[in-house]
C-alpha cells in the first residue's frame, strides 16, 4: 500500500464529504478562503473534545481571518451532530467512515496500543490557502494550544484580509 503524504506547497486533494448539518462539503467550493482541515480520531473522547473546544473558542478569530474550520473523523454524521450539540461546536464536522480522505492526506497511519498495531487517525491539521495549496501541515498534533498555533500561522501568512468565511 502506498503512503500518501500531503506536503506544504502541494495542491490540497479535493474531496466531498457529508457534514453534521446534512450538507455535502466539497473542498473546491471553498476556494478563495483559507481552510483549516483537522483530522481527529473520535467524537466525545477527552483529547478530541479539548481539540474541538479549542477551535470552537477561537472560531470568531478564524471567521475574522476569513477562514473555514472543518473537523474530519471516521465517525458518522449522527455522531458528529451529537458531538456538535453536546459541546456547542460552531463549525462543521465531516464524516470520513471509510478513511478515504484521511488516507489522501496521510492522516491514516499505523498506530500501536498495548502492543497491538492497527491503522488509525493520526491527529493532523492542514492549512489550505485560498488558492487551494497546502500552506502548513501539522502532524502528531498536541491538542492544547493548537488552535492558537494555527491562528498564528494564518496571521503570519497575511490571510486576514479575505473577508467573512463561507458558511
C-alpha positions as CSV (number, residue, x, y, z in Angstrom):
1,X,0.0,0.0,0.0
2,X,1.4,3.4,-0.9
3,X,1.7,6.0,1.9
4,X,0.3,9.3,0.5
5,X,1.7,12.3,2.3
6,X,0.5,15.8,1.6
7,X,3.3,18.3,2.0
8,X,3.4,22.0,2.2
9,X,3.1,23.6,-1.2
10,X,1.1,20.7,-2.7
11,X,-2.3,21.3,-4.1
12,X,-4.8,20.1,-1.5
13,X,-6.6,17.0,-2.6
14,X,-10.2,17.7,-3.4
15,X,-12.9,15.7,-1.7
16,X,-16.6,15.8,-0.9
17,X,-17.9,14.5,2.5
18,X,-21.2,14.7,4.4
19,X,-21.3,17.1,7.3
20,X,-23.1,17.1,10.6
21,X,-25.6,19.6,9.4
22,X,-26.8,17.4,6.5
23,X,-24.9,19.3,3.8
24,X,-22.2,17.9,1.5
25,X,-18.9,19.8,1.7
26,X,-16.6,19.9,-1.3
27,X,-13.2,21.5,-0.6
28,X,-13.0,23.1,-4.1
29,X,-16.2,25.0,-3.3
30,X,-14.3,26.8,-0.5
31,X,-11.7,28.3,-2.9
32,X,-11.0,31.9,-2.1
33,X,-10.9,31.3,1.6
34,X,-8.3,29.7,3.8
35,X,-9.5,26.3,5.1
36,X,-8.3,24.6,8.3
37,X,-8.8,20.8,7.9
38,X,-8.2,19.0,11.1
39,X,-8.3,15.2,11.4
40,X,-9.1,13.7,14.8
41,X,-9.7,10.1,15.9
42,X,-13.1,10.0,17.5
43,X,-16.0,12.1,18.8
44,X,-16.5,12.6,22.5
45,X,-13.1,11.4,23.6
46,X,-11.1,13.6,26.0
47,X,-8.4,14.7,23.6
48,X,-10.7,15.2,20.7
49,X,-13.2,17.2,22.8
50,X,-10.4,19.5,24.0
51,X,-9.2,19.9,20.4
52,X,-12.7,20.8,19.2
53,X,-13.2,23.2,22.1
54,X,-10.0,25.0,21.2
55,X,-11.3,25.6,17.6
56,X,-14.8,26.4,18.9
57,X,-13.4,29.0,21.4
58,X,-11.2,30.6,18.7
59,X,-13.8,30.4,16.0
60,X,-14.5,34.2,16.0
61,X,-10.9,34.8,15.2
62,X,-10.9,32.2,12.4
63,X,-14.0,33.9,11.0
64,X,-12.4,37.3,11.2
65,X,-9.5,35.9,9.2
66,X,-11.9,34.6,6.6
67,X,-11.0,31.0,7.4
68,X,-13.3,28.0,7.3
69,X,-12.7,25.3,10.0
70,X,-13.6,21.7,9.3
71,X,-13.1,18.8,11.6
72,X,-12.9,15.3,10.0
73,X,-13.1,11.9,11.7
74,X,-14.4,8.4,10.8
75,X,-17.5,8.9,12.9
76,X,-20.8,9.2,11.1
77,X,-22.9,12.4,10.7
78,X,-25.3,11.4,13.6
79,X,-22.4,11.0,16.0
80,X,-21.0,14.3,14.7
81,X,-24.3,16.1,15.3
82,X,-24.5,14.8,18.9
83,X,-20.8,15.8,19.5
84,X,-21.5,19.3,18.0
85,X,-24.7,19.8,20.1
86,X,-23.1,18.4,23.3
87,X,-20.1,20.8,23.1
88,X,-21.7,23.8,21.3
89,X,-19.4,23.5,18.3
90,X,-19.7,26.3,15.8
91,X,-18.1,24.7,12.7
92,X,-18.9,21.7,10.6
93,X,-17.7,18.2,11.3
94,X,-17.3,15.9,8.3
95,X,-17.8,12.1,8.2
96,X,-15.0,10.0,6.6
97,X,-16.1,6.5,7.7
98,X,-14.0,4.7,5.1
99,X,-10.9,6.8,5.8
100,X,-10.6,7.7,2.1
101,X,-9.9,11.4,2.8
102,X,-7.7,10.7,5.8
103,X,-5.7,8.4,3.5
104,X,-5.5,11.0,0.8
105,X,-3.9,13.4,3.3
106,X,-1.7,10.9,5.0
107,X,-3.6,11.1,8.3
108,X,-4.3,7.4,8.3
109,X,-1.3,5.8,10.0
110,X,-0.3,2.6,11.7
111,X,-0.7,3.1,15.4
112,X,0.3,0.9,18.3
113,X,-1.6,0.5,21.5
114,X,-0.8,-2.1,24.2
115,X,1.5,-3.9,21.7
116,X,-1.3,-4.2,19.0
117,X,-0.7,-2.4,15.7
118,X,-3.7,-1.1,13.7
119,X,-4.5,1.6,11.3
120,X,-6.0,4.8,12.8
121,X,-6.2,8.5,12.5
122,X,-3.1,10.5,13.4
123,X,-4.2,13.8,14.8
124,X,-3.2,16.1,11.9
125,X,-4.1,19.6,10.7
126,X,-3.7,21.1,7.2
127,X,-4.0,24.9,6.5
128,X,-5.1,25.3,2.9
129,X,-4.6,28.7,1.4
130,X,-7.3,30.5,-0.7
131,X,-5.7,29.2,-3.9
132,X,-6.1,25.6,-2.8
133,X,-2.4,24.9,-1.9
134,X,-1.4,23.5,1.4
135,X,0.3,26.3,3.3
136,X,1.1,24.4,6.5
137,X,1.0,20.9,7.8
138,X,0.9,19.8,11.5
139,X,1.3,16.1,12.2
140,X,1.1,14.3,15.6
141,X,-0.7,17.4,16.9
142,X,-0.6,18.2,20.6
143,X,-4.1,19.4,21.4
144,X,-3.6,22.1,24.0
145,X,-2.8,25.5,22.3
146,X,-3.1,24.0,18.8
147,X,-5.9,26.3,17.6
148,X,-3.9,29.3,18.7
149,X,-0.9,27.9,16.8
150,X,-3.0,27.6,13.6
151,X,-4.3,31.2,14.1
152,X,-0.8,32.5,14.4
153,X,0.2,30.7,11.2
154,X,-2.9,32.1,9.5
155,X,-1.9,35.6,10.6
156,X,1.7,35.1,9.5
157,X,0.6,34.2,6.0
158,X,-1.2,37.5,5.8
159,X,-4.5,35.9,5.1
160,X,-6.5,38.1,7.4
161,X,-8.0,40.2,4.6
162,X,-10.1,37.5,3.0
163,X,-13.4,38.8,4.3
164,X,-16.1,36.7,6.0
165,X,-15.8,33.0,5.9
166,X,-18.0,30.9,3.7
167,X,-20.7,29.0,5.7
